[in-house]
């Protein structure tokens, strides 16, 4: 998933990590040089869908303008990390 907008410097990654952990979603999130945030999510489909929905708004100071989701085969990730 790629999230566009004002998503750097607004605690997006850490907020995403906390939200993922609260929903039992595994994966990782990182800033990209082009200003977007990239995230890989795995878990129960409903839990992943809730996290994707959260990413459309993000944390309080974010201003999300777009979310692009690409479905891939699970990799068997454990935990959730900020890269």
N, C-alpha and C positions, 0 to 999 in steps of 0.2 A: 504494500500500500504506500502511496505517496500523498503527502498532505502539503498543500500550497497555501501561501498567504503569509501573514506575520506570525511565524511559528518558531523562529529562533529567538533566544533571549527572553522567553516568556514562560519558562519552566514546562514547556510542552513535553519534552522527553521524560522528565521525572514524573510529571502528572500522568502520563500515559503508562509508565511502569507501575505506578501505584494502582491505577484503575485496572490494568491487566491482572495484577496480583489479586485484587479484590474479586475479580470475576473468574479466576482460575485459568487465565489465558497465558500461554507460554510464547516465547519469542524474543525479539529485540527491537530497539528503536534507535535511530541515529540521525544527526543533522547531515544534510548534503551540502556541498559547496555552492549549489545553485539557489540556496535559500529554502528548499523544501525539507521535509522530514520524511524519512523512509522507515517503515515498520514491517516486520514479518510477524504474523500472528498465527498461533495454532491452538486448537482446543475444541471444546464443545461448540457446535455451530451457533447455538443461541448466544453463548458467551462471547464468541468472536464477533457476532453481529452487534451485540451491545457495545463492544469496544469500538468497532467501526463507526457506529452511530455517535459515540462520544467524540471521536476524532473530527466529526463534522463541525463541532463547536470548539473543542479543546479546552484548555484552562482559561481562567478569567481574562487574562491580558492578551490572549491570542486572537487573531482575526483570520479565520480559515476561509479561503476563497475557493478551494477545490480539494476533493479527495478522489484519487484514482485507485481502484482495487483490481488486482490481478490474482486470480485463484491459481494455486499451484499445489502439487502433491505435498503432503506433510513430510517434514524432515525428521520428526521425532525429537524436537527441541525440548529442553528442560529449563524451568525457571523463566525469568524475564529480565533482560539486561538493557542498560543504556550503553550504547557504544560511542 
